[in-house]
Amino acid sequence: MQSRKSVRSSRARGKSRRTAAAGRKGRARAAKSGRTKMASPYSGKLQSVFHAGYEDASALNKSGWSIAQAGAADARHRMNARWTLRCAGRGQSGAMRMKLLAEGRAYADGFASALDLPKGMWQPVAMSKSAAAVVIAVPGMNRAAIKQLQRLPFQDIIVVLENGTEGDFAELRELPDITIMQTGDRLGADVGRAIGARMTKADIVLFADGGKETAAEQLALMLATAEAGADVVMADQTPQLGPFSRWDDRTRIRAFMNWSLGKPELKANSVELLPHVWSRHGIEKVGVSQLAVPPLAHLTAIRHKLQLRSIALQAGASGHASVELSVGDHIEALQTAMKAEGARLSFSDQLRRRAITGGTAT
Amino acid sequence: MQGHVQQVSIKARPKPTRQSQRTVKRARANRRRTPTAAVPKHSPQVVTAAPTQAAGQPVVSVIIPVMNERRTIAKVIHAAKKVHPSVEVIVVCNGTTDGSAAIARKHGARVITFAEPLGHDVGRGVGAAAASGQALLFIDGDMVIPASELRPYVQSVLHGGVDVALNDYSGPTNKANVHSVVLAKHALNMMLRRPDLKGTSMTAVPHAISSSALERIGADALAVPPLAHARAVMLGLTVRAVKRVNVGKLNLLRKQRERTNPLEYLIVGDHLEAINWLTKQTDDRGGYPDMERKRYLAR
């Protein structure tokens, strides 16, 4: 990885010495020519990253590639691949992942700048694994939510439009580079997750709520965490919950299930809520069909000792399921665990001489 | 329900300890005065130190499981005796080595003793099986609660049409990290479709139940309080939080004595057992709908 990076960047430098120089003197040149797009809006380390992005895109232009022919999605793909090479070996810790995301934005802006594209278009994530998004769009979807996903390095965005109207479908068709799964009937809650998941073989799958916009910058951290090896990355909604007395019923049941399964550190976080991310390994362990009953998938992930991570999201997480459905799902999950492990799970009775009361209370 | 058990059983006690020997002596003395009734198989020694109502049966039975509570038991019994004019106080001593039983007897309680500890809350079931009141009040031997605070539970059962009168105390919930037991109680109530009960539960004292509720729930279930709670709700009994006593405050003292962690696990396990029972009564989803979820499409 490291060697490929150095080879590639030295070649880029060799081919575009002039462009690189232009990048370094970007500000001065831009001032003279009246063009502002090369001027870095960053300073310090981010400025040099911006220029690196600019250099890489300029080299790409020189190689005969043209955005007019290849399109913006291809540009984003190439940009992310180059950024990934530049990041090789970094991003081990959570703090470093955060830092790399910020640097990535500067890089992407530099890259876009050389292609005459506006800044703020992309949020790169250094990824050697492939990623896809499954968007659950029940009627009432929000196109802005999908547009945020398009800023991220997904090889595919699969929108499961459940029982959508003609208008919903037409609205989706206006968005480029997405796969639309239009189901005529209602699938029932969360079945769309399993159906969407079957449409991709990507290493990392993000499940997103088509009705709620979450900034790409936030989702990027979830992808980076999965890239680093987590099997399940959930939204940590703990900061938004406040005191227990204000929690809603579903939150309490989720927290209770986590506690009962020996995972109190997960608090009330669950794959019941969107967005969240699964690794391919995780999906295979749990089985795609279980994704249709999220608390079951959650249980199975815990029992298979998958690596579960929670990440704070400013936008919070959302769940479509009704309270009734959610409670039933969690009872079903607990019951599934009880069938395998006994009615008390790991919490034994210790000494309790029940027979003394003459009954058989069980 | 059993009748008013004023009998004595001294048979088949292997190797009586010093504690139970004392009980036996008392029991023998007692037998001369009290006619022996039919004895259930597992019946322990029952000693009546002070007859309750001279004629007929008591209206209220107060059940107090006791291990080693010599410091508080006398006060607890005194408060219990004042909850109603017609009251029997049943103290279930198990694994007691500190003389609590003798103190209880001296203060006019019916004492049922077991040489060995029965385990958490089994004493409640034993006491209930021996009780004959129309209302049964459950309190702890280490927690002194004044009679005025206890009466509302008894009154709700006797005159308020309530089958199960709970302590309206849900634990400290004004913080982000609640105790697992508080969490479990809230979760169980919600699964039982009684979110209005919040964190109240038959797990907590004080609470009172009617004798007919006892009959339907079963004395054996009382040994696993969340199970009894789930049964009461699912049987359609009138379960209501009637009065708040902040037992959390009183419990602080206890925490220092007990290592709380094993108890925490025990109680959460009890709640899981109650949930398991719920699924046996209903279905794997506790009777909750799947909302036309087309699972076959996910396969």
HADDOCK unambig.tbl for C-alpha pairs under 7 A between the chains (distance, minus, plus):
assign (segid A and resid 187 and name CA) (segid B and resid 293 and name CA) 6.15 0.50 0.50
assign (segid A and resid 187 and name CA) (segid B and resid 294 and name CA) 5.50 0.50 0.50
assign (segid A and resid 188 and name CA) (segid B and resid 291 and name CA) 6.50 0.50 0.50
assign (segid A and resid 188 and name CA) (segid B and resid 292 and name CA) 5.41 0.50 0.50
assign (segid A and resid 188 and name CA) (segid B and resid 293 and name CA) 3.73 0.50 0.50
assign (segid A and resid 188 and name CA) (segid B and resid 294 and name CA) 5.62 0.50 0.50
assign (segid A and resid 189 and name CA) (segid B and resid 293 and name CA) 5.81 0.50 0.50
assign (segid A and resid 191 and name CA) (segid B and resid 293 and name CA) 6.97 0.50 0.50
assign (segid A and resid 191 and name CA) (segid B and resid 294 and name CA) 6.83 0.50 0.50
assign (segid A and resid 191 and name CA) (segid B and resid 295 and name CA) 6.61 0.50 0.50
assign (segid A and resid 191 and name CA) (segid B and resid 298 and name CA) 5.73 0.50 0.50
assign (segid A and resid 194 and name CA) (segid B and resid 298 and name CA) 5.32 0.50 0.50
assign (segid A and resid 195 and name CA) (segid B and resid 298 and name CA) 5.95 0.50 0.50
assign (segid A and resid 242 and name CA) (segid B and resid 176 and name CA) 5.82 0.50 0.50
assign (segid A and resid 243 and name CA) (segid B and resid 173 and name CA) 6.86 0.50 0.50
assign (segid A and resid 243 and name CA) (segid B and resid 174 and name CA) 5.15 0.50 0.50
assign (segid A and resid 243 and name CA) (segid B and resid 175 and name CA) 4.16 0.50 0.50
assign (segid A and resid 243 and name CA) (segid B and resid 176 and name CA) 4.13 0.50 0.50
assign (segid A and resid 244 and name CA) (segid B and resid 173 and name CA) 5.29 0.50 0.50
assign (segid A and resid 244 and name CA) (segid B and resid 174 and name CA) 5.96 0.50 0.50
assign (segid A and resid 244 and name CA) (segid B and resid 175 and name CA) 5.60 0.50 0.50
assign (segid A and resid 244 and name CA) (segid B and resid 176 and name CA) 5.10 0.50 0.50
assign (segid A and resid 244 and name CA) (segid B and resid 178 and name CA) 6.76 0.50 0.50
assign (segid A and resid 245 and name CA) (segid B and resid 173 and name CA) 5.11 0.50 0.50
assign (segid A and resid 245 and name CA) (segid B and resid 174 and name CA) 5.53 0.50 0.50
assign (segid A and resid 252 and name CA) (segid B and resid 183 and name CA) 6.88 0.50 0.50
assign (segid A and resid 252 and name CA) (segid B and resid 187 and name CA) 6.33 0.50 0.50
assign (segid A and resid 253 and name CA) (segid B and resid 187 and name CA) 5.40 0.50 0.50
assign (segid A and resid 256 and name CA) (segid B and resid 183 and name CA) 6.12 0.50 0.50
assign (segid A and resid 256 and name CA) (segid B and resid 184 and name CA) 6.14 0.50 0.50
assign (segid A and resid 256 and name CA) (segid B and resid 187 and name CA) 6.63 0.50 0.50
assign (segid A and resid 289 and name CA) (segid B and resid 298 and name CA) 4.79 0.50 0.50
assign (segid A and resid 289 and name CA) (segid B and resid 299 and name CA) 4.92 0.50 0.50
assign (segid A and resid 292 and name CA) (segid B and resid 298 and name CA) 6.35 0.50 0.50
assign (segid A and resid 324 and name CA) (segid B and resid 288 and name CA) 6.20 0.50 0.50
assign (segid A and resid 324 and name CA) (segid B and resid 289 and name CA) 6.95 0.50 0.50
assign (segid A and resid 325 and name CA) (segid B and resid 288 and name CA) 6.79 0.50 0.50
assign (segid A and resid 325 and name CA) (segid B and resid 289 and name CA) 6.33 0.50 0.50
assign (segid A and resid 325 and name CA) (segid B and resid 290 and name CA) 6.07 0.50 0.50
assign (segid A and resid 325 and name CA) (segid B and resid 291 and name CA) 6.65 0.50 0.50
assign (segid A and resid 327 and name CA) (segid B and resid 191 and name CA) 6.58 0.50 0.50
assign (segid A and resid 328 and name CA) (segid B and resid 285 and name CA) 4.72 0.50 0.50
assign (segid A and resid 328 and name CA) (segid B and resid 286 and name CA) 6.37 0.50 0.50
assign (segid A and resid 328 and name CA) (segid B and resid 288 and name CA) 4.80 0.50 0.50
assign (segid A and resid 328 and name CA) (segid B and resid 289 and name CA) 6.67 0.50 0.50
assign (segid A and resid 329 and name CA) (segid B and resid 285 and name CA) 6.60 0.50 0.50
assign (segid A and resid 331 and name CA) (segid B and resid 285 and name CA) 5.30 0.50 0.50
assign (segid A and resid 331 and name CA) (segid B and resid 286 and name CA) 6.26 0.50 0.50
assign (segid A and resid 332 and name CA) (segid B and resid 284 and name CA) 5.32 0.50 0.50
assign (segid A and resid 332 and name CA) (segid B and resid 285 and name CA) 4.69 0.50 0.50
assign (segid A and resid 335 and name CA) (segid B and resid 276 and name CA) 6.59 0.50 0.50
assign (segid A and resid 335 and name CA) (segid B and resid 284 and name CA) 6.23 0.50 0.50
assign (segid A and resid 343 and name CA) (segid B and resid 272 and name CA) 6.37 0.50 0.50
assign (segid A and resid 343 and name CA) (segid B and resid 273 and name CA) 5.19 0.50 0.50
assign (segid A and resid 343 and name CA) (segid B and resid 276 and name CA) 5.81 0.50 0.50
assign (segid A and resid 344 and name CA) (segid B and resid 269 and name CA) 4.72 0.50 0.50
assign (segid A and resid 344 and name CA) (segid B and resid 270 and name CA) 6.89 0.50 0.50
assign (segid A and resid 344 and name CA) (segid B and resid 272 and name CA) 5.42 0.50 0.50
assign (segid A and resid 344 and name CA) (segid B and resid 273 and name CA) 5.42 0.50 0.50
assign (segid A and resid 347 and name CA) (segid B and resid 265 and name CA) 5.41 0.50 0.50
assign (segid A and resid 347 and name CA) (segid B and resid 266 and name CA) 5.95 0.50 0.50
assign (segid A and resid 347 and name CA) (segid B and resid 269 and name CA) 4.76 0.50 0.50
assign (segid A and resid 348 and name CA) (segid B and resid 266 and name CA) 6.46 0.50 0.50
assign (segid A and resid 348 and name CA) (segid B and resid 269 and name CA) 6.55 0.50 0.50
assign (segid A and resid 349 and name CA) (segid B and resid 266 and name CA) 5.97 0.50 0.50
assign (segid A and resid 351 and name CA) (segid B and resid 119 and name CA) 5.19 0.50 0.50
assign (segid A and resid 352 and name CA) (segid B and resid 118 and name CA) 5.66 0.50 0.50
assign (segid A and resid 352 and name CA) (segid B and resid 119 and name CA) 3.98 0.50 0.50
assign (segid A and resid 352 and name CA) (segid B and resid 120 and name CA) 6.30 0.50 0.50
assign (segid A and resid 352 and name CA) (segid B and resid 122 and name CA) 6.84 0.50 0.50
assign (segid A and resid 353 and name CA) (segid B and resid 118 and name CA) 5.19 0.50 0.50
assign (segid A and resid 353 and name CA) (segid B and resid 119 and name CA) 6.11 0.50 0.50
assign (segid A and resid 353 and name CA) (segid B and resid 122 and name CA) 6.90 0.50 0.50
assign (segid A and resid 354 and name CA) (segid B and resid 122 and name CA) 6.40 0.50 0.50
assign (segid A and resid 354 and name CA) (segid B and resid 223 and name CA) 6.76 0.50 0.50
assign (segid A and resid 356 and name CA) (segid B and resid 42 and name CA) 5.89 0.50 0.50
assign (segid A and resid 357 and name CA) (segid B and resid 125 and name CA) 5.83 0.50 0.50
assign (segid A and resid 357 and name CA) (segid B and resid 126 and name CA) 5.24 0.50 0.50
assign (segid A and resid 357 and name CA) (segid B and resid 219 and name CA) 6.82 0.50 0.50
assign (segid A and resid 357 and name CA) (segid B and resid 220 and name CA) 5.30 0.50 0.50
assign (segid A and resid 358 and name CA) (segid B and resid 42 and name CA) 6.58 0.50 0.50
assign (segid A and resid 358 and name CA) (segid B and resid 220 and name CA) 6.68 0.50 0.50
assign (segid A and resid 359 and name CA) (segid B and resid 220 and name CA) 4.83 0.50 0.50
assign (segid A and resid 360 and name CA) (segid B and resid 220 and name CA) 6.58 0.50 0.50
assign (segid A and resid 361 and name CA) (segid B and resid 220 and name CA) 5.49 0.50 0.50
assign (segid A and resid 361 and name CA) (segid B and resid 221 and name CA) 5.10 0.50 0.50
